[in-house]
C-alpha cells in the first residue's frame, strides 16, 4: 500500500529492501524501458513494475514463485 505510482527504485528499496530478482526490458527504439522487481513472500510474490524508471504498478500475486 505504501508503493505508489511515480516512486523511483531507490524509494521502493528503502521501503521493501532489495528485490530477490529483477527482469528488465526495453523497446527496440529505447523510448520505453521496463523493469519488474520480484519480492517473494511465504504465500506468493510481490511485484513492482517500473516504466521509464518510475513505479507504474505494484501487485501481490498469491501462490507465485520467483
C-alpha atoms as one frame of an Amber mdcrd trajectory, in Angstrom:
protein
   0.000   0.000   0.000   2.997   2.308   0.528   4.268   1.749  -3.025   2.680
   4.432  -5.183   2.966   5.323  -8.877   5.897   7.589  -9.776   8.169   6.445
  -6.918  11.753   5.773  -8.012  13.607   2.481  -7.461  15.661   3.812  -4.539
  12.464   4.940  -2.776  10.894   1.481  -3.231  14.079  -0.196  -1.983  14.014
   1.992   1.152  10.526   0.616   1.891  10.779  -3.032   0.752  14.514  -3.734
   0.698  16.351  -5.238  -2.242  14.323  -7.365  -4.656  15.123 -11.089  -4.963
  15.293 -10.743  -8.747  14.830  -8.148 -11.466  13.630  -8.556 -15.059  14.498
  -5.772 -17.488  13.303  -4.941 -20.982  13.071  -2.030 -23.381  11.563  -1.238
 -26.741  13.763  -1.627 -29.816  13.996   2.143 -30.239  14.728   2.559 -26.499
  11.848   5.017 -25.985  10.415   2.858 -23.180  12.267   0.816 -20.610  10.686
  -1.507 -18.116  11.615  -3.491 -15.055   9.809  -5.944 -12.811  11.213  -6.336
  -9.294  10.253  -9.558  -7.509   9.762  -9.816  -3.728   8.997 -13.379  -2.574
   6.618 -13.933   0.329   5.522 -17.154   2.072   2.172 -17.180   0.276   3.057
 -15.589  -3.072   5.101 -12.775  -4.526   5.095  -9.002  -4.537   5.920  -7.411
  -7.874   6.787  -3.799  -8.543   6.585  -2.794 -12.188   8.615   0.203 -13.346
   8.236   2.064 -16.640  10.962   4.563 -17.515  12.447   4.242 -14.010   9.270
   5.074 -12.065   6.675   2.812 -10.447   3.837   2.037 -12.818   2.131  -0.634
 -10.702   2.650  -2.715  -7.560   0.830  -6.017  -7.096   0.725  -9.162  -4.978
   0.350 -12.477  -6.785  -0.856 -15.253  -4.452   0.903 -18.582  -4.962   3.519
 -17.155  -7.373   7.101 -18.385  -7.110  10.116 -16.219  -8.019
